[in-house]
Amino acid sequence: MGNIRSVFMAIVGLAAVAFVTVFAASVGLALIAMLAVLTFARMVAVRLNQATVPVKTRDAQKRENMRVWDDGRGKIIDL
């Protein structure tokens, strides 16, 4: 009877070790996959960030039409 109990406990112990090993491996693979996706997203974001888009705001248009000169009595700003 004692021999059967020790064989049963050995089987349960090996099953527990196998379960923990499979669980740890799956968590590790999930972390590796997540890091790979984040790395790829960062590479794409850096490439998109380097592309500059020319934008002309209303404030920039006002500055182009604004003239400033000094007539000797003070500055004149023509908007």
Secondary structure, DSSP 8 states (H G I E B T S, - for coil): -HHHHHHHHHHHHHHHHHHHHHHHHHHHHHHHHHHHHHHHHHHHHHHHHHS------HHHHHHHH-EEEE-SSSEEEE-
